[in-house]
Amino acid sequence: MSNPVKVSLEAEKNYYYCRCGKSADGVFCDGSHVETDKTPLEFTVQESKEYYLCTCLKSNNQPFCDGSHEQ
């Protein structure tokens, strides 16, 4: 089971969420996907605040945790 990671995100800034599961921090893309067929998910948020990002890659609301890791 992988728990979500709490991160502070800035409004209107581009972020790249790791969907290959190989990045060093398990959340943000660091280019490790080059050896896979996966690509990162580009996203922004509307409000600067803390968010919980998925690390289990099961969320139906990626990059945000939806509790799927508990199932």
N, C-alpha and C positions, 0 to 999 in steps of 0.2 A: 504494500500500500504506500502510495506517495501522497504526502500532505501538501496542500497548497502553500505557496510562498507569498508572504505579505510584502508588497513593494509600493513605494511612493512614485506615482507617475504624474507627469506634467501635462496639462491640457494642450491639445493641438500639436504635440510633438510626435514624430513617427517613431514607433517601436517595432521590433521584429521578434516575434515569438517563435521559439524553437519547436518544430513539430517532428524532428527526427529522433529526439531523445539522446543525442550525442553531445550537446553543448556542455561546457564545463560547469555552468551553474544550473543547468536543467530548465531554464526559463527563457533566456534571451539568446537569439542566434549568435553564434561566434564563427560561423562558416564551416562547422564540422559536418554539415549535411552534404558536402561536395561528393562524398563517396556513396551517397544514397540517392533514391529517387524522390526524396521529400524536399519540400521547399518551406522556408519560413513564412509565417503569417504576418503581414504588415498591418499594424493597427494604431489607432489614436484613441484618446479619451477626451471627453468634453469638459471634465472637471479635474483640476489638480487635487489629488487626495491619495489615500492608501487604497490599494486593491489587492485582492487575493487571486493570484494567477495559478492555473492548473499545472501540475507537474506529472500527473499520471497519464496525460494525453487521452483521457476518456471523456472529458467534458464535451457536452453538446453545445457549449457556449464559449469555445476557445477564443481568446486565451484565458478567459475568466473561469474560475472554479464554479461548478454547479453541484458539487457534492457527489459526483459519480465515483470518486475514489472510495467511498464508504460502502458501495454496493458489491 
